[in-house]
């Protein structure tokens, strides 16, 4: 959820080519179709549009092919395409150990582009190549649960790709998650709460929703991970007392800790703390490979 967002060169091209104005007049008849609301980067990194034509800008990765790697979680290192949906019900701002603020880079509300589900599936199909994983992230994707349900159903049936859903774990919808393979929840600790909205525990944490994801994963054989962003040693107790002690049927291997930070310098400050918490508890340490490779570049 914290993968850097802002207009990348490529995103500008993709979004310009596929603006709402263009979509409703081209061959993708979107009049009666659900639409996804995309954030800055939209679908990335890609080299072709929905018609299969080459885009004029190369991907921000510097490669001449579509795709990047998943930087975080159980599937870190796996080649993937990303779909970033707009809007979030939270406003995260973290404080690093040196008091530097680390803001969520997702543009929660502005710069939204509407894309019909068929066209989104077609863009992904045209750009998959050897990539077999698609990550749907945000923002909070489940704010668009109806369009999301339609999108992942069609994406799964037409391409068979593995689909990860990245969510803050405050909204559950059984229909929307039916075709998801990995539920990647990133529940927010108090350290995300410099903003009044996140300071409200009731809004920031919904144990029943997290439990619904766990139960669905257990009942359907899907995979799940809970990723906690940490910067201070005392956050270990919060993870246990506020989350794990209240949840059932969560395997220790499904709990991940990830260092806070948006740059390699930031990660230097927090990685050892995350490492120590992970080893002590038998939890998994999650790298942030995209930051290691690209710093705070966008669209990568
Ligand atoms: S939950 Fe927080 S980090 Fe994730 S997209 Fe929303 S505001 Fe950003």
Boltz pocket constraint, residues with backbone or C-beta under 6 A from the ligand:
constraints:
  - pocket:
      binder: B
      contacts: [[A, 1], [A, 2], [A, 88], [A, 89], [A, 90], [A, 91], [A, 92], [A, 104], [A, 105], [A, 106], [A, 138], [A, 139], [A, 140], [A, 168], [A, 186]]
      max_distance: 6.0
